[in-house]
Amino acid sequence: MTERELLRRRAARVLVLDPADRLLLLRGIDPASPERQFWFTVGGGVEPGETARAGAVRELSEETGLVVAEADLVGPVFSDDSAFAFDRYWIEQSNEFFAVRVEPTEMRPARLEATEVASIQGSAWWTLEQLRDHEAGRAHDGPGRRGETVYPVALAEVLASALLAMPE
């Protein structure tokens, strides 16, 4: 196995919610292991000199085409540290999660990096119950298939907390 390059970074993630409280997730693969599909929240690395909130707004626009103001974001509603292999990297990442409510629309990414083009295969809206059933390994009518991991782990509980933090 090839040695991976270490990448340590701060990241901003966005829990994108529609008026029906469904969560937008992206479906992807690791270009180094394309046989394994997974689901993840919108977001990515915070650039030097950028706040997490500004990074969340930028990543949302780049990955989905959705444009919101920093003031539209709620949170951070959750934070964690994660470490994972992706492409040629071993990534050690501190994540701040924000939430925002939008009208569901067709995703039209504004600017994807080459790795994102190679790894993002689609998107879908999930209900909290679909997410809970998926995480528990139960059959559900949502977009995920058995065996596809959702990141972060326990996203259903993160979503439940974020929904409570959202303004009416």
Number of C-alpha atoms within 10 A of each C-alpha: 3 5 8 13 13 12 13 14 15 18 25 29 27 28 28 24 24 17 10 10 18 22 24 22 24 21 21 21 19 19 17 13 11 12 8 13 19 19 23 20 22 22 26 21 19 22 15 9 8 12 13 23 25 18 24 30 24 25 27 25 21 19 22 21 17 21 14 16 12 15 10 14 22 19 17 18 20 15 16 11 12 13 12 9 16 17 17 15 15 16 18 17 19 16 23 22 25 24 24 23 21 15 11 15 10 10 14 12 15 15 15 15 10 8 12 15 14 15 20 20 14 11 19 15 18 20 19 18 15 20 24 19 16 23 19 10 13 11 12 15 12 15 17 22 14 12 12 16 17 21 14 15 12 13 18 22 13 16 24 14 13 21 20 10 14 16 8 5
